[in-house]
Amino acid sequence: MNCPPCQTANPEGAKFCMSCGSALAASCPECGTELPSEARFCLNCGHQLGQASEAASARAQLEQYIPRELLEKLEAARSSGGIQGERRVVTMLFCDVTGSTAAAEQLDPEEWAQIMNGAFEHLIAPVYRYEGTLARLMGDAILAFFGAPIAHEDDPHRAVLAGLEIVQSIEPYRNEVQRKWGVDFQVRVGINTGLVVMGEVGSDLRVEYTTLGDAINVAARMESAATPGTVLIAADTQRLVAPLFDLEDLGGLEVRGKSEPVATFRVISRKAQPQRERGIEGLESPMVGRDREIDVLRGLINDLGDGSGQIVSVMGEAGLGKSRLIAEARLSASGPGCGAS
């Protein structure tokens, strides 16, 4: 291949000119096809080169907030396409900026864009920190899913933690916006848990979905009813996280399409002494079928008294009993020099 700038003949397969160092081949951002450096359109899919696609721009905006481990999981989910068409119970988090329309009218469009670009770090980073996924990124709002494409046994818990972190972490930025532009910049969060049909994970790392029922409408209603700086959750989420958070019962909230008001709760904070998440309160039952694992953990815990520390990883699919196994191990951590956290 001849180098376009200097016309040096380079061996087949060379990616850079051996004379001037210019790139000899590029790849299409849409389909990945390798292209000669002088190409203006992809010879495979026809995509126009030389300008970032909307998906590529959105991906670049999000990647700066995504931990590497989560990015690898999202890429794996995207390449496998395994969740397309699946019905998934997910916890949905809506967050938006209150009074954004009025605030945007007071400012130059570039100033408002600058404010929102700075805010997205505080809105998006907590979602990814708890391994949620963005479904929609709107001008002044986000919709995130916890439970798809990456599922955890405590996704409702993660969603509420992310919501609390959003409203708390935005405070210093709110003060900065007030000082620089004279705008009262506040956010609110609404959360609900329900069923959706999953689509693919796009090249912009956002997950597609189809709604089933009114679960997303309820989440949006929670968000619109929340006062600035607060997190509201619906009853379907409250039942799953009540042992872990201090909540204020706000009574029923009218939701379009619902014949009965939806029970609504404001999240105050994490409980200082969380209760048991699963099972019937006051009813204990022995753990069955994990004698070998329990014996291994108890042996390692006993070694702590001799100064022999250990790190143990407990891995398995959601619902296999990891939390119960760890809880049983903690009960054994009562000897000299032992502690559980």
TITI-582049 format. One line per field, with one value per residue (C-alpha): x, y, z; residue number from 0; residue in one letter. Coordinates in nm, 3 decimals. Example, Ala and Ser with C-alpha at 12.3 -4.5 7.8 and 13.67 -1.06 7.14 Angstrom:
TITI-582049
east 1.230_1.367 .
north -0.450_-0.106 .
up 0.780_0.714 .
seq 0_1 .
type a_s .
***
This chain:
TITI-582049
east 0.000_0.131_0.128_-0.102_0.117_0.461_0.378_0.620_0.538_0.467_0.430_0.080_-0.079_0.121_-0.084_0.164_0.399_0.757_0.883_0.668_0.466_0.125_-0.164_-0.229_-0.560_-0.855_-1.162_-1.527_-1.672_-2.007_-1.914_-1.541_-1.431_-1.066_-1.038_-0.760_-0.669_-0.800_-1.150_-1.433_-1.708_-1.704_-1.688_-1.892_-2.179_-2.153_-2.103_-1.955_-1.610_-1.428_-1.704_-1.810_-2.146_-2.413_-2.363_-1.986_-2.022_-2.267_-2.037_-1.739_-1.944_-2.039_-1.710_-1.537_-1.768_-1.767_-1.532_-1.324_-1.473_-1.826_-1.726_-1.599_-1.928_-2.132_-1.920_-1.967_-2.344_-2.344_-2.145_-2.348_-2.688_-2.812_-3.076_-3.269_-3.634_-3.596_-3.847_-3.654_-3.758_-3.550_-3.539_-3.578_-3.428_-3.549_-3.357_-3.407_-3.312_-3.596_-3.694_-3.461_-3.686_-3.701_-3.329_-3.236_-3.442_-3.241_-2.906_-2.727_-2.763_-2.387_-2.392_-2.675_-2.495_-2.184_-2.388_-2.546_-2.217_-2.075_-2.382_-2.377_-2.074_-2.284_-2.587_-2.420_-2.119_-2.328_-2.535_-2.226_-2.063_-2.345_-2.338_-2.658_-2.703_-2.831_-3.142_-3.204_-2.988_-3.210_-3.127_-3.179_-3.270_-3.159_-3.334_-3.124_-3.189_-3.055_-3.089_-3.026_-2.815_-2.610_-2.813_-2.736_-2.939_-2.956_-3.038_-3.317_-3.071_-2.812_-3.065_-3.163_-2.798_-2.729_-3.027_-2.911_-2.559_-2.690_-2.886_-2.603_-2.309_-2.481_-2.487_-2.133_-2.202_-2.535_-2.352_-2.102_-2.380_-2.557_-2.238_-2.138_-2.473_-2.726_-2.935_-3.081_-2.970_-3.139_-3.226_-3.484_-3.504_-3.791_-3.752_-3.979_-3.934_-4.117_-4.109_-3.961_-3.869_-3.502_-3.352_-2.989_-2.704_-2.626_-2.288_-2.341_-2.361_-2.725_-2.973_-3.290_-3.618_-3.991_-4.223_-4.465_-4.747_-4.693_-4.379_-4.180_-4.475_-4.484_-4.109_-4.156_-4.446_-4.228_-3.967_-4.215_-4.368_-4.035_-3.934_-3.591_-3.304_-3.507_-3.554_-3.906_-3.971_-4.290_-4.427_-4.282_-3.933_-4.009_-4.095_-3.749_-3.539_-3.732_-3.493_-3.199_-3.323_-3.507_-3.820_-4.099_-4.446_-4.601_-4.929_-5.089_-5.004_-5.237_-5.082_-5.247_-5.380_-5.386_-5.724_-5.578_-5.320_-4.962_-4.802_-4.506_-4.205_-3.927_-3.582_-3.419_-3.092_-2.938_-3.026_-2.752_-2.848_-2.989_-3.241_-3.240_-3.332_-3.483_-3.705_-3.970_-3.869_-3.827_-3.822_-3.487_-3.408_-3.084_-2.878_-2.894_-2.652_-2.358_-2.177_-1.849_-1.842_-1.934_-1.658_-1.400_-1.502_-1.509_-1.162_-1.028_-1.197_-1.046_-0.702_-0.746_-0.684_-0.334_-0.266_-0.324_-0.538_-0.729_-0.919_-1.209_-1.420_-1.773_-1.901_-2.214_-2.527_-2.794_-3.017_-2.776_-2.738_-2.418_-2.560_-2.686_-2.349_-2.167_-2.417_-2.352_-1.978_-2.017_-2.191_-1.875_-1.650_-1.671_-1.338_-1.041_-0.904_-1.198_-1.441_-1.715_-1.810 .
north 0.000_0.343_0.608_0.894_1.177_1.058_0.782_0.537_0.175_-0.016_-0.392_-0.544_-0.533_-0.232_0.005_0.293_0.428_0.311_0.640_0.918_0.735_0.827_0.590_0.363_0.215_0.324_0.140_0.231_0.345_0.181_-0.166_-0.196_-0.261_-0.165_0.111_0.291_0.624_0.822_0.669_0.916_0.655_0.300_0.050_-0.200_-0.001_0.340_0.533_0.880_0.906_1.203_1.294_1.128_0.953_1.038_0.697_0.741_1.085_0.954_0.663_0.893_1.105_0.802_0.611_0.868_0.771_0.390_0.176_-0.054_-0.370_-0.254_-0.150_-0.503_-0.650_-0.415_-0.500_-0.871_-0.824_-0.623_-0.879_-1.176_-1.016_-1.257_-1.035_-0.935_-1.027_-1.128_-1.020_-0.877_-0.738_-0.423_-0.129_0.195_0.525_0.854_1.171_1.521_1.881_2.077_2.405_2.345_2.512_2.839_2.824_2.762_3.064_3.288_3.185_3.173_2.825_2.772_2.855_2.609_2.340_2.403_2.365_2.038_1.893_1.955_1.804_1.476_1.359_1.374_1.214_0.935_0.829_0.695_0.483_0.316_0.289_0.054_-0.123_0.022_0.096_0.406_0.355_0.720_1.031_1.333_1.702_1.746_1.395_1.032_0.695_0.410_0.038_-0.178_-0.545_-0.544_-0.626_-0.696_-0.851_-0.861_-1.006_-0.662_-0.438_-0.244_-0.176_-0.052_0.175_0.344_0.388_0.547_0.779_0.893_0.951_1.159_1.402_1.425_1.460_1.732_1.975_2.120_2.159_2.324_2.584_2.641_2.698_2.935_3.134_3.156_3.189_3.274_2.965_2.732_2.395_2.098_1.741_1.486_1.108_0.861_0.483_0.185_-0.186_-0.372_-0.573_-0.468_-0.648_-0.596_-0.494_-0.480_-0.290_-0.022_0.091_0.398_0.158_0.242_-0.042_-0.057_-0.172_-0.211_-0.128_-0.384_-0.242_0.087_0.030_0.303_0.543_0.488_0.558_0.879_0.977_0.921_1.153_1.427_1.414_1.427_1.756_1.887_1.701_1.391_1.031_0.882_0.512_0.322_0.032_-0.235_-0.110_-0.032_-0.397_-0.499_-0.237_-0.159_-0.361_-0.150_0.210_0.454_0.553_0.805_0.689_0.966_0.785_0.718_0.903_0.921_0.777_0.801_0.461_0.327_0.263_0.294_0.539_0.405_0.390_0.628_0.654_0.908_0.762_0.930_0.737_0.393_0.220_0.230_-0.127_-0.298_-0.576_-0.911_-0.873_-1.216_-1.462_-1.413_-1.191_-1.398_-1.733_-1.911_-2.225_-2.422_-2.389_-2.709_-2.844_-2.616_-2.815_-2.832_-2.460_-2.371_-2.598_-2.434_-2.084_-2.176_-2.327_-2.010_-1.797_-2.010_-1.949_-1.576_-1.636_-1.757_-1.444_-1.610_-1.370_-1.480_-1.329_-1.543_-1.479_-1.620_-1.635_-1.773_-1.689_-1.470_-1.667_-1.949_-1.847_-1.643_-1.394_-1.670_-1.847_-1.526_-1.462_-1.810_-1.747_-1.419_-1.601_-1.810_-1.505_-1.482_-1.621_-1.423_-1.184_-1.243_-0.987_-0.960_-0.663 .
up 0.000_-0.095_0.177_0.065_0.208_0.093_-0.160_0.003_-0.088_0.234_0.284_0.283_0.627_0.744_0.957_0.961_0.695_0.751_0.607_0.756_1.022_0.879_0.947_0.650_0.758_0.963_1.082_1.042_1.378_1.290_1.161_1.237_0.877_0.813_0.554_0.368_0.521_0.220_0.246_0.302_0.329_0.461_0.175_0.378_0.536_0.368_0.692_0.635_0.788_0.937_1.180_1.501_1.488_1.744_1.907_1.920_2.076_2.337_2.413_2.459_2.699_2.910_2.905_3.124_3.411_3.368_3.579_3.360_3.512_3.431_3.079_3.016_3.141_2.920_2.616_2.689_2.716_2.394_2.195_2.320_2.265_2.529_2.690_2.377_2.415_2.780_3.039_3.330_3.665_3.697_3.933_3.740_3.850_3.708_3.789_3.655_3.723_3.883_3.721_3.428_3.170_3.362_3.442_3.078_2.971_3.203_3.057_2.726_2.567_2.591_2.961_3.025_2.826_3.035_3.356_3.242_3.122_3.467_3.631_3.441_3.638_3.955_3.788_3.593_3.802_4.096_3.855_3.717_4.061_4.163_3.823_3.686_3.316_3.138_2.928_2.841_2.860_2.805_2.808_3.181_3.298_3.303_3.318_3.456_3.506_3.786_3.699_3.324_3.137_3.452_3.734_4.105_4.387_4.551_4.252_4.432_4.715_4.464_4.293_4.619_4.718_4.378_4.421_4.763_4.634_4.344_4.562_4.815_4.576_4.372_4.668_4.624_4.251_4.328_4.538_4.258_4.001_4.239_4.289_3.921_3.746_4.017_3.935_4.198_4.059_4.228_4.134_4.243_4.206_4.164_4.181_4.107_4.041_3.765_3.446_3.110_2.788_2.718_2.386_2.282_2.443_2.186_2.063_2.286_2.588_2.652_2.686_2.478_2.630_2.578_2.863_3.005_3.212_3.386_3.595_3.419_3.439_3.815_3.841_3.643_3.869_4.177_4.029_3.940_4.289_4.473_4.628_4.523_4.687_4.780_4.666_4.641_4.596_4.515_4.719_4.487_4.569_4.933_5.003_4.883_5.063_5.382_5.607_5.488_5.482_5.705_5.514_5.559_5.452_5.241_5.178_4.841_4.519_4.221_3.905_3.564_3.460_3.816_3.976_4.325_4.466_4.478_4.821_4.824_5.055_5.097_5.156_5.454_5.492_5.530_5.855_6.116_6.209_5.896_5.944_5.772_5.405_5.343_5.521_5.785_6.074_6.391_6.206_6.183_5.983_5.952_5.636_5.429_5.168_5.241_5.512_5.319_5.244_5.603_5.738_5.509_5.616_5.984_5.957_5.801_6.066_6.341_6.189_6.251_6.620_6.526_6.320_5.984_5.780_5.473_5.184_5.062_4.752_4.743_4.385_4.227_4.033_4.189_4.426_4.507_4.871_4.883_5.134_5.364_5.349_5.443_5.723_5.865_5.845_6.032_6.315_6.350_6.378_6.755_6.874_7.011_6.752_6.519_6.392_6.132_5.919 .
seq 0_1_2_3_4_5_6_7_8_9_10_11_12_13_14_15_16_17_18_19_20_21_22_23_24_25_26_27_28_29_30_31_32_33_34_35_36_37_38_39_40_41_42_43_44_45_46_47_48_49_50_51_52_53_54_55_56_57_58_59_60_61_62_63_64_65_66_67_68_69_70_71_72_73_74_75_76_77_78_79_80_81_82_83_84_85_86_87_88_89_90_91_92_93_94_95_96_97_98_99_100_101_102_103_104_105_106_107_108_109_110_111_112_113_114_115_116_117_118_119_120_121_122_123_124_125_126_127_128_129_130_131_132_133_134_135_136_137_138_139_140_141_142_143_144_145_146_147_148_149_150_151_152_153_154_155_156_157_158_159_160_161_162_163_164_165_166_167_168_169_170_171_172_173_174_175_176_177_178_179_180_181_182_183_184_185_186_187_188_189_190_191_192_193_194_195_196_197_198_199_200_201_202_203_204_205_206_207_208_209_210_211_212_213_214_215_216_217_218_219_220_221_222_223_224_225_226_227_228_229_230_231_232_233_234_235_236_237_238_239_240_241_242_243_244_245_246_247_248_249_250_251_252_253_254_255_256_257_258_259_260_261_262_263_264_265_266_267_268_269_270_271_272_273_274_275_276_277_278_279_280_281_282_283_284_285_286_287_288_289_290_291_292_293_294_295_296_297_298_299_300_301_302_303_304_305_306_307_308_309_310_311_312_313_314_315_316_317_318_319_320_321_322_323_324_325_326_327_328_329_330_331_332_333_334_335_336_337_338_339_340 .
type m_n_c_p_p_c_q_t_a_n_p_e_g_a_k_f_c_m_s_c_g_s_a_l_a_a_s_c_p_e_c_g_t_e_l_p_s_e_a_r_f_c_l_n_c_g_h_q_l_g_q_a_s_e_a_a_s_a_r_a_q_l_e_q_y_i_p_r_e_l_l_e_k_l_e_a_a_r_s_s_g_g_i_q_g_e_r_r_v_v_t_m_l_f_c_d_v_t_g_s_t_a_a_a_e_q_l_d_p_e_e_w_a_q_i_m_n_g_a_f_e_h_l_i_a_p_v_y_r_y_e_g_t_l_a_r_l_m_g_d_a_i_l_a_f_f_g_a_p_i_a_h_e_d_d_p_h_r_a_v_l_a_g_l_e_i_v_q_s_i_e_p_y_r_n_e_v_q_r_k_w_g_v_d_f_q_v_r_v_g_i_n_t_g_l_v_v_m_g_e_v_g_s_d_l_r_v_e_y_t_t_l_g_d_a_i_n_v_a_a_r_m_e_s_a_a_t_p_g_t_v_l_i_a_a_d_t_q_r_l_v_a_p_l_f_d_l_e_d_l_g_g_l_e_v_r_g_k_s_e_p_v_a_t_f_r_v_i_s_r_k_a_q_p_q_r_e_r_g_i_e_g_l_e_s_p_m_v_g_r_d_r_e_i_d_v_l_r_g_l_i_n_d_l_g_d_g_s_g_q_i_v_s_v_m_g_e_a_g_l_g_k_s_r_l_i_a_e_a_r_l_s_a_s_g_p_g_c_g_a_s .
***
